Amino acid sequence: MDTNNSRRSFLKGSAIAGATFIIGSPAIVGPPRASVIVVGAGAFGGWSALHLLRKGAKVILLDAWGPGNSRASSGGETRVIRTTYGPELLYTQMATRALQLWQENEQRWNLKLFFRTGVLWMVGTDDSYERAAMPLMKEASIRFEKLSVADCAKRWPQIKFDDVSWSIYEPDSGYLAARRACEAVLNAFLKEGGEYQQAQATPGPVATNRMQGITLTSGEILNADSYVFACGPWLGKVFSFLAPHITPTRQEVFFFGTAAGDLRFTEAQLPVWIDNGKHLFYGIPGNHWRGFKIADDTRGPVIDPTTMERQISAEGLAAARSYLRLRFPALADAPLAESRVCQYENSTDQNFILDHHPEAENVWIVGGGSGHGFKHGPALGEIVSDAVLGLKPPPRELSLGRLLKKSPI
């Protein structure tokens, strides 16, 4: 294959008037195909690229280390998918749509990505968040139960419900195979006609309110009609004006080993759980046979995701064991089977970002996953594709303006 000819075809794609292209079948004759370069193949970038491709765009997807790599916020084995989102209607709706898209695509690909274990949300002393969530969940036709502590203790005697006021149980939620899903999205993207390159991308100069291409590690310059930067915790490095608003933090995850043949702490007998007490802990029983997953959602120290040494701390392990003794006493002496150090890509208000670059109308910035973004990948990618192709404006809640305000650029 002539790579240079392939590049010229991609760059000229938007200039072919009356182009004929296929979205599934039959052929659609319409306006010229838009060309889009997506930087970042994680949950946000990968799904954005796939949706853009399915809507007729010519798409190149780039990633420095590959989808679901060990440095990525979308890496690792598993992620929780739940719809309890307090008063945040947008996220309740997006999680509901995402769950539908996860299931549709795993059937399409004949690949298991979603595990319907149910999700138990344990409520602390202040229950305002959960009380605000339930009417929105009902409005979105999400099945859930409000359970007393006695109800919970009867169903799940493995859990000690001290300091829990009551709980929300979502029977149709569960967890996702994260790294496997990132690879699956890339494979689908390639199979459906997208192009992928593993390379570091640097934004090009901006002139007359448009970015003039991007430069790859090799020095090659790529041009397109539009650019989507979904760089996760690297967004603040790629665009310096975002550095005060995107903070990567160090997060530790622990996987404890259960007794041989003991199913009490696997998804067979226990749902995914989230404990919204003094410190929000969450866990995934079984965790796709990797062990009993537990993590503290408290934001850790600020780090550089490229150079951070990914070794757990003695303090983090001690805190995880202390929590196990409190909530899962039968696992108090469970051995540590595996561990992982990852990162959150936090926006200052924990909301996502989807907006134009303030100085380049052909550049879109997508990020701010803030530790809860992975589940939303399919739904957010759908919204991104509509925005980039001019089909539908993105939600105002995701605008950059709320963060930048009067900050100088």
Disulfide bonds with the S-S distance in Angstrom:
none
